């Protein structure tokens, strides 16, 4: 069996995009049940946000500014 700490050290050597994909896959593997109501609610929220962006009624913040605000 692979030691989780060693696996993490190896994963940290990956480029950011690959680490994000790996993290997403690991999180998805923990979801054994799908809450249809939650999925529908998130779908509706995403559609609403896209409409707001397309209509210009929401203020977008550049990623550099977001990173600065969260202190990274």
N, CA, C and O atoms as a Tripos MOL2 file, in Angstrom:
@<TRIPOS>MOLECULE
protein
  288   287    72     0     0
PROTEIN
NO_CHARGES

@<TRIPOS>ATOM
      1 N           0.8430   -1.1890    0.0000 N.3       1 UNK1
      2 CA          0.0000    0.0000    0.0000 C.3       1 UNK1
      3 C           0.8850    1.2490    0.0000 C.2       1 UNK1
      4 O           1.9290    1.2870    0.6500 O.2       1 UNK1
      5 N           0.4510    2.2560   -0.7330 N.am      2 UNK2
      6 CA          1.1990    3.5130   -0.8370 C.3       2 UNK2
      7 C           0.9060    4.3720    0.3890 C.2       2 UNK2
      8 O          -0.2420    4.5140    0.8100 O.2       2 UNK2
      9 N           1.9620    4.9350    0.9440 N.am      3 UNK3
     10 CA          1.8080    5.8330    2.0870 C.3       3 UNK3
     11 C           1.1620    7.1320    1.6160 C.2       3 UNK3
     12 O           1.6630    7.7660    0.6880 O.2       3 UNK3
     13 N           0.0470    7.5410    2.2490 N.am      4 UNK4
     14 CA         -0.6460    8.7720    1.8180 C.3       4 UNK4
     15 C           0.2570   10.0070    1.8480 C.2       4 UNK4
     16 O           0.1300   10.8820    0.9910 O.2       4 UNK4
     17 N           1.1550   10.0870    2.8120 N.am      5 UNK5
     18 CA          2.0520   11.2480    2.8890 C.3       5 UNK5
     19 C           2.9890   11.2830    1.6810 C.2       5 UNK5
     20 O           3.2210   12.3410    1.0960 O.2       5 UNK5
     21 N           3.5270   10.1110    1.3140 N.am      6 UNK6
     22 CA          4.4040   10.0420    0.1400 C.3       6 UNK6
     23 C           3.6380   10.3920   -1.1340 C.2       6 UNK6
     24 O           4.1540   11.0750   -2.0180 O.2       6 UNK6
     25 N           2.4060    9.9140   -1.2100 N.am      7 UNK7
     26 CA          1.5680   10.2210   -2.3660 C.3       7 UNK7
     27 C           1.3200   11.7220   -2.4730 C.2       7 UNK7
     28 O           1.3690   12.2890   -3.5650 O.2       7 UNK7
     29 N           1.0540   12.3610   -1.3400 N.am      8 UNK8
     30 CA          0.8440   13.8060   -1.3310 C.3       8 UNK8
     31 C           2.0980   14.5400   -1.7880 C.2       8 UNK8
     32 O           2.0150   15.4850   -2.5720 O.2       8 UNK8
     33 N           3.2460   14.1120   -1.3060 N.am      9 UNK9
     34 CA          4.5010   14.7610   -1.7220 C.3       9 UNK9
     35 C           4.6930   14.6570   -3.2290 C.2       9 UNK9
     36 O           5.1290   15.6160   -3.8650 O.2       9 UNK9
     37 N           4.3730   13.5040   -3.8030 N.am     10 UNK10
     38 CA          4.4890   13.3320   -5.2510 C.3      10 UNK10
     39 C           3.4700   14.2000   -5.9870 C.2      10 UNK10
     40 O           3.7900   14.8180   -7.0020 O.2      10 UNK10
     41 N           2.2430   14.2420   -5.4680 N.am     11 UNK11
     42 CA          1.1910   15.0410   -6.1070 C.3      11 UNK11
     43 C           1.5490   16.5230   -6.0990 C.2      11 UNK11
     44 O           1.2180   17.2430   -7.0400 O.2      11 UNK11
     45 N           2.2170   16.9800   -5.0550 N.am     12 UNK12
     46 CA          2.5870   18.3980   -4.9580 C.3      12 UNK12
     47 C           3.6210   18.7980   -6.0060 C.2      12 UNK12
     48 O           3.8320   19.9870   -6.2450 O.2      12 UNK12
     49 N           4.2630   17.8210   -6.6280 N.am     13 UNK13
     50 CA          5.2350   18.1060   -7.6950 C.3      13 UNK13
     51 C           4.5440   18.3770   -9.0300 C.2      13 UNK13
     52 O           5.1770   18.8590   -9.9700 O.2      13 UNK13
     53 N           3.2540   18.0710   -9.1170 N.am     14 UNK14
     54 CA          2.5050   18.2870  -10.3560 C.3      14 UNK14
     55 C           2.2580   19.7710  -10.5810 C.2      14 UNK14
     56 O           2.2490   20.5500   -9.6280 O.2      14 UNK14
     57 N           2.0550   20.1760  -11.8480 N.am     15 UNK15
     58 CA          1.6920   21.5720  -12.1130 C.3      15 UNK15
     59 C           0.3120   21.8660  -11.4940 C.2      15 UNK15
     60 O          -0.4730   20.9470  -11.2620 O.2      15 UNK15
     61 N           0.0220   23.1490  -11.2290 N.am     16 UNK16
     62 CA         -1.2400   23.5160  -10.5790 C.3      16 UNK16
     63 C          -2.4870   22.9440  -11.2490 C.2      16 UNK16
     64 O          -3.4050   22.4980  -10.5610 O.2      16 UNK16
     65 N          -2.5320   22.9520  -12.5770 N.am     17 UNK17
     66 CA         -3.7210   22.4620  -13.2690 C.3      17 UNK17
     67 C          -3.9220   20.9710  -13.0030 C.2      17 UNK17
     68 O          -5.0500   20.5180  -12.8050 O.2      17 UNK17
     69 N          -2.8320   20.2160  -13.0010 N.am     18 UNK18
     70 CA         -2.9250   18.7710  -12.7550 C.3      18 UNK18
     71 C          -3.3190   18.5050  -11.3040 C.2      18 UNK18
     72 O          -4.0900   17.5860  -11.0290 O.2      18 UNK18
     73 N          -2.7900   19.3080  -10.3730 N.am     19 UNK19
     74 CA         -3.1740   19.1450   -8.9600 C.3      19 UNK19
     75 C          -4.6530   19.4420   -8.7810 C.2      19 UNK19
     76 O          -5.3370   18.7460   -8.0310 O.2      19 UNK19
     77 N          -5.1560   20.4700   -9.4610 N.am     20 UNK20
     78 CA         -6.5790   20.8150   -9.3560 C.3      20 UNK20
     79 C          -7.4430   19.6840   -9.9080 C.2      20 UNK20
     80 O          -8.4620   19.3310   -9.3160 O.2      20 UNK20
     81 N          -7.0400   19.1240  -11.0330 N.am     21 UNK21
     82 CA         -7.8000   18.0180  -11.6220 C.3      21 UNK21
     83 C          -7.7830   16.8080  -10.6920 C.2      21 UNK21
     84 O          -8.8060   16.1480  -10.5100 O.2      21 UNK21
     85 N          -6.6290   16.5190  -10.1070 N.am     22 UNK22
     86 CA         -6.5100   15.3970   -9.1770 C.3      22 UNK22
     87 C          -7.3890   15.6290   -7.9500 C.2      22 UNK22
     88 O          -8.0890   14.7200   -7.5040 O.2      22 UNK22
     89 N          -7.3510   16.8420   -7.4070 N.am     23 UNK23
     90 CA         -8.1820   17.1620   -6.2340 C.3      23 UNK23
     91 C          -9.6590   17.0040   -6.5680 C.2      23 UNK23
     92 O         -10.4260   16.4550   -5.7760 O.2      23 UNK23
     93 N         -10.0540   17.4860   -7.7370 N.am     24 UNK24
     94 CA        -11.4490   17.3530   -8.1540 C.3      24 UNK24
     95 C         -11.8640   15.8940   -8.2740 C.2      24 UNK24
     96 O         -12.9560   15.5120   -7.8520 O.2      24 UNK24
     97 N         -10.9890   15.0870   -8.8500 N.am     25 UNK25
     98 CA        -11.2910   13.6640   -8.9940 C.3      25 UNK25
     99 C         -11.4090   12.9810   -7.6360 C.2      25 UNK25
    100 O         -12.2910   12.1480   -7.4280 O.2      25 UNK25
    101 N         -10.5250   13.3320   -6.7220 N.am     26 UNK26
    102 CA        -10.5920   12.7450   -5.3800 C.3      26 UNK26
    103 C         -11.8810   13.1420   -4.6620 C.2      26 UNK26
    104 O         -12.5210   12.3150   -4.0130 O.2      26 UNK26
    105 N         -12.2510   14.4120   -4.7860 N.am     27 UNK27
    106 CA        -13.4970   14.8530   -4.1450 C.3      27 UNK27
    107 C         -14.7090   14.1550   -4.7570 C.2      27 UNK27
    108 O         -15.6170   13.7360   -4.0380 O.2      27 UNK27
    109 N         -14.7220   14.0320   -6.0670 N.am     28 UNK28
    110 CA        -15.8310   13.3480   -6.7380 C.3      28 UNK28
    111 C         -15.9410   11.8960   -6.2920 C.2      28 UNK28
    112 O         -17.0400   11.3470   -6.2130 O.2      28 UNK28
    113 N         -14.7990   11.2750   -6.0010 N.am     29 UNK29
    114 CA        -14.8150    9.8760   -5.5900 C.3      29 UNK29
    115 C         -15.4780    9.6880   -4.2300 C.2      29 UNK29
    116 O         -15.8820    8.5770   -3.8880 O.2      29 UNK29
    117 N         -15.5950   10.7610   -3.4520 N.am     30 UNK30
    118 CA        -16.2290   10.6820   -2.1400 C.3      30 UNK30
    119 C         -17.7420   10.8230   -2.2190 C.2      30 UNK30
    120 O         -18.4540   10.4550   -1.2850 O.2      30 UNK30
    121 N         -18.2300   11.3530   -3.3260 N.am     31 UNK31
    122 CA        -19.6720   11.5390   -3.5040 C.3      31 UNK31
    123 C         -20.3010   10.2430   -3.9890 C.2      31 UNK31
    124 O         -20.2730    9.9290   -5.1790 O.2      31 UNK31
    125 N         -20.8700    9.4950   -3.0480 N.am     32 UNK32
    126 CA        -21.4980    8.2360   -3.4270 C.3      32 UNK32
    127 C         -22.9770    8.4190   -3.7140 C.2      32 UNK32
    128 O         -23.5770    7.6120   -4.4240 O.2      32 UNK32
    129 N         -23.5700    9.4720   -3.1670 N.am     33 UNK33
    130 CA        -24.9840    9.7580   -3.4080 C.3      33 UNK33
    131 C         -25.1160   11.1310   -4.0490 C.2      33 UNK33
    132 O         -24.4290   12.0780   -3.6680 O.2      33 UNK33
    133 N         -25.9980   11.2230   -5.0160 N.am     34 UNK34
    134 CA        -26.2530   12.5040   -5.6720 C.3      34 UNK34
    135 C         -27.5870   13.0300   -5.1730 C.2      34 UNK34
    136 O         -28.6120   12.3550   -5.2660 O.2      34 UNK34
    137 N         -27.5600   14.2370   -4.6450 N.am     35 UNK35
    138 CA        -28.7860   14.8890   -4.1910 C.3      35 UNK35
    139 C         -29.3650   15.6370   -5.3910 C.2      35 UNK35
    140 O         -28.8790   16.7090   -5.7520 O.2      35 UNK35
    141 N         -30.3850   15.0780   -5.9970 N.am     36 UNK36
    142 CA        -30.9670   15.6570   -7.2120 C.3      36 UNK36
    143 C         -31.4450   17.0850   -6.9810 C.2      36 UNK36
    144 O         -31.2960   17.9350   -7.8580 O.2      36 UNK36
    145 N         -32.0180   17.3580   -5.8050 N.am     37 UNK37
    146 CA        -32.4880   18.7130   -5.5110 C.3      37 UNK37
    147 C         -31.3220   19.6960   -5.4430 C.2      37 UNK37
    148 O         -31.4170   20.8170   -5.9440 O.2      37 UNK37
    149 N         -30.2180   19.2700   -4.8190 N.am     38 UNK38
    150 CA        -29.0480   20.1390   -4.7280 C.3      38 UNK38
    151 C         -28.4460   20.3720   -6.1110 C.2      38 UNK38
    152 O         -28.0550   21.4930   -6.4380 O.2      38 UNK38
    153 N         -28.3710   19.3260   -6.9180 N.am     39 UNK39
    154 CA        -27.8440   19.4600   -8.2750 C.3      39 UNK39
    155 C         -28.6950   20.4310   -9.0900 C.2      39 UNK39
    156 O         -28.1630   21.2680   -9.8190 O.2      39 UNK39
    157 N         -30.0030   20.3170   -8.9660 N.am     40 UNK40
    158 CA        -30.9070   21.2130   -9.6960 C.3      40 UNK40
    159 C         -30.7520   22.6480   -9.2110 C.2      40 UNK40
    160 O         -30.7550   23.5850  -10.0100 O.2      40 UNK40
    161 N         -30.6160   22.8150   -7.8950 N.am     41 UNK41
    162 CA        -30.4590   24.1660   -7.3330 C.3      41 UNK41
    163 C         -29.1600   24.7970   -7.8110 C.2      41 UNK41
    164 O         -29.1400   25.9750   -8.1670 O.2      41 UNK41
    165 N         -28.0530   24.0130   -7.8220 N.am     42 UNK42
    166 CA        -26.7870   24.5500   -8.3180 C.3      42 UNK42
    167 C         -26.8790   24.8840   -9.8010 C.2      42 UNK42
    168 O         -26.3430   25.9010  -10.2430 O.2      42 UNK42
    169 N         -27.5490   24.0430  -10.5670 N.am     43 UNK43
    170 CA        -27.7270   24.3200  -11.9880 C.3      43 UNK43
    171 C         -28.4610   25.6280  -12.2190 C.2      43 UNK43
    172 O         -28.0720   26.4230  -13.0740 O.2      43 UNK43
    173 N         -29.5270   25.8500  -11.4520 N.am     44 UNK44
    174 CA        -30.3020   27.0920  -11.5700 C.3      44 UNK44
    175 C         -29.4490   28.2930  -11.1540 C.2      44 UNK44
    176 O         -29.5160   29.3500  -11.7800 O.2      44 UNK44
    177 N         -28.6510   28.1270  -10.0990 N.am     45 UNK45
    178 CA        -27.7920   29.2310   -9.6330 C.3      45 UNK45
    179 C         -26.7350   29.5700  -10.6700 C.2      45 UNK45
    180 O         -26.4620   30.7440  -10.9200 O.2      45 UNK45
    181 N         -26.1460   28.5630  -11.2680 N.am     46 UNK46
    182 CA        -25.1420   28.7990  -12.3010 C.3      46 UNK46
    183 C         -25.7600   29.5280  -13.4880 C.2      46 UNK46
    184 O         -25.1720   30.4750  -14.0100 O.2      46 UNK46
    185 N         -26.9370   29.0950  -13.9140 N.am     47 UNK47
    186 CA        -27.6200   29.7600  -15.0240 C.3      47 UNK47
    187 C         -27.9240   31.2160  -14.6830 C.2      47 UNK47
    188 O         -27.7590   32.0970  -15.5260 O.2      47 UNK47
    189 N         -28.3680   31.4750  -13.4460 N.am     48 UNK48
    190 CA        -28.6720   32.8410  -13.0240 C.3      48 UNK48
    191 C         -27.4160   33.7070  -13.0670 C.2      48 UNK48
    192 O         -27.4540   34.8440  -13.5380 O.2      48 UNK48
    193 N         -26.3070   33.1660  -12.5760 N.am     49 UNK49
    194 CA        -25.0610   33.9370  -12.5690 C.3      49 UNK49
    195 C         -24.5750   34.2280  -13.9810 C.2      49 UNK49
    196 O         -24.0930   35.3260  -14.2580 O.2      49 UNK49
    197 N         -24.6980   33.2500  -14.8770 N.am     50 UNK50
    198 CA        -24.3020   33.4730  -16.2710 C.3      50 UNK50
    199 C         -25.1660   34.5600  -16.9000 C.2      50 UNK50
    200 O         -24.6520   35.4160  -17.6210 O.2      50 UNK50
    201 N         -26.4740   34.5380  -16.6360 N.am     51 UNK51
    202 CA        -27.3590   35.5870  -17.1690 C.3      51 UNK51
    203 C         -26.9420   36.9530  -16.6350 C.2      51 UNK51
    204 O         -26.9160   37.9270  -17.3870 O.2      51 UNK51
    205 N         -26.6130   37.0370  -15.3390 N.am     52 UNK52
    206 CA        -26.1820   38.3050  -14.7500 C.3      52 UNK52
    207 C         -24.8960   38.8100  -15.4040 C.2      52 UNK52
    208 O         -24.7550   40.0020  -15.6780 O.2      52 UNK52
    209 N         -23.9670   37.8970  -15.6500 N.am     53 UNK53
    210 CA        -22.7090   38.2860  -16.3010 C.3      53 UNK53
    211 C         -22.9890   38.7700  -17.7150 C.2      53 UNK53
    212 O         -22.4990   39.8220  -18.1250 O.2      53 UNK53
    213 N         -23.7800   37.9990  -18.4630 N.am     54 UNK54
    214 CA        -24.0970   38.3730  -19.8460 C.3      54 UNK54
    215 C         -24.8400   39.7020  -19.9190 C.2      54 UNK54
    216 O         -24.6520   40.4710  -20.8620 O.2      54 UNK54
    217 N         -25.6850   39.9740  -18.9210 N.am     55 UNK55
    218 CA        -26.4570   41.2180  -18.9100 C.3      55 UNK55
    219 C         -25.6410   42.3940  -18.3840 C.2      55 UNK55
    220 O         -26.0690   43.5430  -18.4840 O.2      55 UNK55
    221 N         -24.4700   42.1100  -17.8260 N.am     56 UNK56
    222 CA        -23.6310   43.1890  -17.2830 C.3      56 UNK56
    223 C         -24.1470   43.7210  -15.9630 C.2      56 UNK56
    224 O         -23.8080   44.8410  -15.5800 O.2      56 UNK56
    225 N         -24.9580   42.9500  -15.2570 N.am     57 UNK57
    226 CA        -25.5320   43.4280  -13.9910 C.3      57 UNK57
    227 C         -24.7460   42.9670  -12.7740 C.2      57 UNK57
    228 O         -25.1550   43.2080  -11.6380 O.2      57 UNK57
    229 N         -23.6370   42.3140  -13.0050 N.am     58 UNK58
    230 CA        -22.7970   41.8860  -11.8960 C.3      58 UNK58
    231 C         -21.3790   42.3590  -12.1410 C.2      58 UNK58
    232 O         -20.9250   42.4200  -13.2840 O.2      58 UNK58
    233 N         -20.6810   42.6920  -11.0700 N.am     59 UNK59
    234 CA        -19.3120   43.1890  -11.1900 C.3      59 UNK59
    235 C         -18.3530   42.0110  -11.0750 C.2      59 UNK59
    236 O         -18.3660   41.2840  -10.0820 O.2      59 UNK59
    237 N         -17.5310   41.8310  -12.0830 N.am     60 UNK60
    238 CA        -16.5320   40.7660  -12.0690 C.3      60 UNK60
    239 C         -15.2440   41.2980  -11.4580 C.2      60 UNK60
    240 O         -14.9070   42.4720  -11.6190 O.2      60 UNK60
    241 N         -14.5350   40.4370  -10.7630 N.am     61 UNK61
    242 CA        -13.2850   40.8110  -10.1120 C.3      61 UNK61
    243 C         -12.1710   39.9810  -10.7310 C.2      61 UNK61
    244 O         -12.2680   38.7540  -10.7720 O.2      61 UNK61
    245 N         -11.1110   40.6300  -11.2150 N.am     62 UNK62
    246 CA         -9.9970   39.8860  -11.8100 C.3      62 UNK62
    247 C          -9.3500   38.9470  -10.7810 C.2      62 UNK62
    248 O          -9.3030   39.2540   -9.5890 O.2      62 UNK62
    249 N          -8.8550   37.8040  -11.2600 N.am     63 UNK63
    250 CA         -8.2700   36.8040  -10.3840 C.3      63 UNK63
    251 C          -7.1260   37.3880   -9.5460 C.2      63 UNK63
    252 O          -7.0090   37.0460   -8.3690 O.2      63 UNK63
    253 N          -6.2900   38.2460  -10.1070 N.am     64 UNK64
    254 CA         -5.1940   38.8370   -9.3370 C.3      64 UNK64
    255 C          -5.7240   39.5970   -8.1250 C.2      64 UNK64
    256 O          -5.1320   39.5450   -7.0470 O.2      64 UNK64
    257 N          -6.8350   40.3000   -8.3030 N.am     65 UNK65
    258 CA         -7.4380   41.0380   -7.1980 C.3      65 UNK65
    259 C          -8.0050   40.0820   -6.1480 C.2      65 UNK65
    260 O          -7.8510   40.3150   -4.9490 O.2      65 UNK65
    261 N          -8.6450   39.0300   -6.5840 N.am     66 UNK66
    262 CA         -9.1960   38.0370   -5.6420 C.3      66 UNK66
    263 C          -8.0670   37.4350   -4.8220 C.2      66 UNK66
    264 O          -8.1630   37.3360   -3.5990 O.2      66 UNK66
    265 N          -6.9960   37.0330   -5.5010 N.am     67 UNK67
    266 CA         -5.8440   36.4540   -4.7940 C.3      67 UNK67
    267 C          -5.2800   37.4290   -3.7810 C.2      67 UNK67
    268 O          -4.9380   37.0330   -2.6670 O.2      67 UNK67
    269 N          -5.1770   38.6990   -4.1500 N.am     68 UNK68
    270 CA         -4.6550   39.7050   -3.2240 C.3      68 UNK68
    271 C          -5.5400   39.8190   -1.9990 C.2      68 UNK68
    272 O          -5.0490   39.9160   -0.8740 O.2      68 UNK68
    273 N          -6.8630   39.8070   -2.2240 N.am     69 UNK69
    274 CA         -7.8120   39.9540   -1.1150 C.3      69 UNK69
    275 C          -7.7650   38.7850   -0.1350 C.2      69 UNK69
    276 O          -7.9550   38.9700    1.0670 O.2      69 UNK69
    277 N          -7.5100   37.5810   -0.6500 N.am     70 UNK70
    278 CA         -7.4890   36.4290    0.2530 C.3      70 UNK70
    279 C          -6.0940   36.1840    0.8200 C.2      70 UNK70
    280 O          -5.8780   35.2510    1.5940 O.2      70 UNK70
    281 N          -5.1630   37.0300    0.4240 N.am     71 UNK71
    282 CA         -3.8330   36.9850    1.0270 C.3      71 UNK71
    283 C          -2.8930   35.9320    0.5140 C.2      71 UNK71
    284 O          -2.0070   35.4820    1.2400 O.2      71 UNK71
    285 N          -3.0700   35.5280   -0.7290 N.am     72 UNK72
    286 CA         -2.1560   34.5140   -1.2910 C.3      72 UNK72
    287 C          -0.9950   35.1650   -1.9690 C.2      72 UNK72
    288 O          -0.1240   34.4750   -2.5000 O.2      72 UNK72
@<TRIPOS>BOND
     1     1     2 1
     2     2     3 1
     3     3     4 2
     4     3     5 am
     5     5     6 1
     6     6     7 1
     7     7     8 2
     8     7     9 am
     9     9    10 1
    10    10    11 1
    11    11    12 2
    12    11    13 am
    13    13    14 1
    14    14    15 1
    15    15    16 2
    16    15    17 am
    17    17    18 1
    18    18    19 1
    19    19    20 2
    20    19    21 am
    21    21    22 1
    22    22    23 1
    23    23    24 2
    24    23    25 am
    25    25    26 1
    26    26    27 1
    27    27    28 2
    28    27    29 am
    29    29    30 1
    30    30    31 1
    31    31    32 2
    32    31    33 am
    33    33    34 1
    34    34    35 1
    35    35    36 2
    36    35    37 am
    37    37    38 1
    38    38    39 1
    39    39    40 2
    40    39    41 am
    41    41    42 1
    42    42    43 1
    43    43    44 2
    44    43    45 am
    45    45    46 1
    46    46    47 1
    47    47    48 2
    48    47    49 am
    49    49    50 1
    50    50    51 1
    51    51    52 2
    52    51    53 am
    53    53    54 1
    54    54    55 1
    55    55    56 2
    56    55    57 am
    57    57    58 1
    58    58    59 1
    59    59    60 2
    60    59    61 am
    61    61    62 1
    62    62    63 1
    63    63    64 2
    64    63    65 am
    65    65    66 1
    66    66    67 1
    67    67    68 2
    68    67    69 am
    69    69    70 1
    70    70    71 1
    71    71    72 2
    72    71    73 am
    73    73    74 1
    74    74    75 1
    75    75    76 2
    76    75    77 am
    77    77    78 1
    78    78    79 1
    79    79    80 2
    80    79    81 am
    81    81    82 1
    82    82    83 1
    83    83    84 2
    84    83    85 am
    85    85    86 1
    86    86    87 1
    87    87    88 2
    88    87    89 am
    89    89    90 1
    90    90    91 1
    91    91    92 2
    92    91    93 am
    93    93    94 1
    94    94    95 1
    95    95    96 2
    96    95    97 am
    97    97    98 1
    98    98    99 1
    99    99   100 2
   100    99   101 am
   101   101   102 1
   102   102   103 1
   103   103   104 2
   104   103   105 am
   105   105   106 1
   106   106   107 1
   107   107   108 2
   108   107   109 am
   109   109   110 1
   110   110   111 1
   111   111   112 2
   112   111   113 am
   113   113   114 1
   114   114   115 1
   115   115   116 2
   116   115   117 am
   117   117   118 1
   118   118   119 1
   119   119   120 2
   120   119   121 am
   121   121   122 1
   122   122   123 1
   123   123   124 2
   124   123   125 am
   125   125   126 1
   126   126   127 1
   127   127   128 2
   128   127   129 am
   129   129   130 1
   130   130   131 1
   131   131   132 2
   132   131   133 am
   133   133   134 1
   134   134   135 1
   135   135   136 2
   136   135   137 am
   137   137   138 1
   138   138   139 1
   139   139   140 2
   140   139   141 am
   141   141   142 1
   142   142   143 1
   143   143   144 2
   144   143   145 am
   145   145   146 1
   146   146   147 1
   147   147   148 2
   148   147   149 am
   149   149   150 1
   150   150   151 1
   151   151   152 2
   152   151   153 am
   153   153   154 1
   154   154   155 1
   155   155   156 2
   156   155   157 am
   157   157   158 1
   158   158   159 1
   159   159   160 2
   160   159   161 am
   161   161   162 1
   162   162   163 1
   163   163   164 2
   164   163   165 am
   165   165   166 1
   166   166   167 1
   167   167   168 2
   168   167   169 am
   169   169   170 1
   170   170   171 1
   171   171   172 2
   172   171   173 am
   173   173   174 1
   174   174   175 1
   175   175   176 2
   176   175   177 am
   177   177   178 1
   178   178   179 1
   179   179   180 2
   180   179   181 am
   181   181   182 1
   182   182   183 1
   183   183   184 2
   184   183   185 am
   185   185   186 1
   186   186   187 1
   187   187   188 2
   188   187   189 am
   189   189   190 1
   190   190   191 1
   191   191   192 2
   192   191   193 am
   193   193   194 1
   194   194   195 1
   195   195   196 2
   196   195   197 am
   197   197   198 1
   198   198   199 1
   199   199   200 2
   200   199   201 am
   201   201   202 1
   202   202   203 1
   203   203   204 2
   204   203   205 am
   205   205   206 1
   206   206   207 1
   207   207   208 2
   208   207   209 am
   209   209   210 1
   210   210   211 1
   211   211   212 2
   212   211   213 am
   213   213   214 1
   214   214   215 1
   215   215   216 2
   216   215   217 am
   217   217   218 1
   218   218   219 1
   219   219   220 2
   220   219   221 am
   221   221   222 1
   222   222   223 1
   223   223   224 2
   224   223   225 am
   225   225   226 1
   226   226   227 1
   227   227   228 2
   228   227   229 am
   229   229   230 1
   230   230   231 1
   231   231   232 2
   232   231   233 am
   233   233   234 1
   234   234   235 1
   235   235   236 2
   236   235   237 am
   237   237   238 1
   238   238   239 1
   239   239   240 2
   240   239   241 am
   241   241   242 1
   242   242   243 1
   243   243   244 2
   244   243   245 am
   245   245   246 1
   246   246   247 1
   247   247   248 2
   248   247   249 am
   249   249   250 1
   250   250   251 1
   251   251   252 2
   252   251   253 am
   253   253   254 1
   254   254   255 1
   255   255   256 2
   256   255   257 am
   257   257   258 1
   258   258   259 1
   259   259   260 2
   260   259   261 am
   261   261   262 1
   262   262   263 1
   263   263   264 2
   264   263   265 am
   265   265   266 1
   266   266   267 1
   267   267   268 2
   268   267   269 am
   269   269   270 1
   270   270   271 1
   271   271   272 2
   272   271   273 am
   273   273   274 1
   274   274   275 1
   275   275   276 2
   276   275   277 am
   277   277   278 1
   278   278   279 1
   279   279   280 2
   280   279   281 am
   281   281   282 1
   282   282   283 1
   283   283   284 2
   284   283   285 am
   285   285   286 1
   286   286   287 1
   287   287   288 2
@<TRIPOS>SUBSTRUCTURE
     1 UNK1         2 RESIDUE 1 A UNK
     2 UNK2         6 RESIDUE 1 A UNK
     3 UNK3        10 RESIDUE 1 A UNK
     4 UNK4        14 RESIDUE 1 A UNK
     5 UNK5        18 RESIDUE 1 A UNK
     6 UNK6        22 RESIDUE 1 A UNK
     7 UNK7        26 RESIDUE 1 A UNK
     8 UNK8        30 RESIDUE 1 A UNK
     9 UNK9        34 RESIDUE 1 A UNK
    10 UNK10       38 RESIDUE 1 A UNK
    11 UNK11       42 RESIDUE 1 A UNK
    12 UNK12       46 RESIDUE 1 A UNK
    13 UNK13       50 RESIDUE 1 A UNK
    14 UNK14       54 RESIDUE 1 A UNK
    15 UNK15       58 RESIDUE 1 A UNK
    16 UNK16       62 RESIDUE 1 A UNK
    17 UNK17       66 RESIDUE 1 A UNK
    18 UNK18       70 RESIDUE 1 A UNK
    19 UNK19       74 RESIDUE 1 A UNK
    20 UNK20       78 RESIDUE 1 A UNK
    21 UNK21       82 RESIDUE 1 A UNK
    22 UNK22       86 RESIDUE 1 A UNK
    23 UNK23       90 RESIDUE 1 A UNK
    24 UNK24       94 RESIDUE 1 A UNK
    25 UNK25       98 RESIDUE 1 A UNK
    26 UNK26      102 RESIDUE 1 A UNK
    27 UNK27      106 RESIDUE 1 A UNK
    28 UNK28      110 RESIDUE 1 A UNK
    29 UNK29      114 RESIDUE 1 A UNK
    30 UNK30      118 RESIDUE 1 A UNK
    31 UNK31      122 RESIDUE 1 A UNK
    32 UNK32      126 RESIDUE 1 A UNK
    33 UNK33      130 RESIDUE 1 A UNK
    34 UNK34      134 RESIDUE 1 A UNK
    35 UNK35      138 RESIDUE 1 A UNK
    36 UNK36      142 RESIDUE 1 A UNK
    37 UNK37      146 RESIDUE 1 A UNK
    38 UNK38      150 RESIDUE 1 A UNK
    39 UNK39      154 RESIDUE 1 A UNK
    40 UNK40      158 RESIDUE 1 A UNK
    41 UNK41      162 RESIDUE 1 A UNK
    42 UNK42      166 RESIDUE 1 A UNK
    43 UNK43      170 RESIDUE 1 A UNK
    44 UNK44      174 RESIDUE 1 A UNK
    45 UNK45      178 RESIDUE 1 A UNK
    46 UNK46      182 RESIDUE 1 A UNK
    47 UNK47      186 RESIDUE 1 A UNK
    48 UNK48      190 RESIDUE 1 A UNK
    49 UNK49      194 RESIDUE 1 A UNK
    50 UNK50      198 RESIDUE 1 A UNK
    51 UNK51      202 RESIDUE 1 A UNK
    52 UNK52      206 RESIDUE 1 A UNK
    53 UNK53      210 RESIDUE 1 A UNK
    54 UNK54      214 RESIDUE 1 A UNK
    55 UNK55      218 RESIDUE 1 A UNK
    56 UNK56      222 RESIDUE 1 A UNK
    57 UNK57      226 RESIDUE 1 A UNK
    58 UNK58      230 RESIDUE 1 A UNK
    59 UNK59      234 RESIDUE 1 A UNK
    60 UNK60      238 RESIDUE 1 A UNK
    61 UNK61      242 RESIDUE 1 A UNK
    62 UNK62      246 RESIDUE 1 A UNK
    63 UNK63      250 RESIDUE 1 A UNK
    64 UNK64      254 RESIDUE 1 A UNK
    65 UNK65      258 RESIDUE 1 A UNK
    66 UNK66      262 RESIDUE 1 A UNK
    67 UNK67      266 RESIDUE 1 A UNK
    68 UNK68      270 RESIDUE 1 A UNK
    69 UNK69      274 RESIDUE 1 A UNK
    70 UNK70      278 RESIDUE 1 A UNK
    71 UNK71      282 RESIDUE 1 A UNK
    72 UNK72      286 RESIDUE 1 A UNK
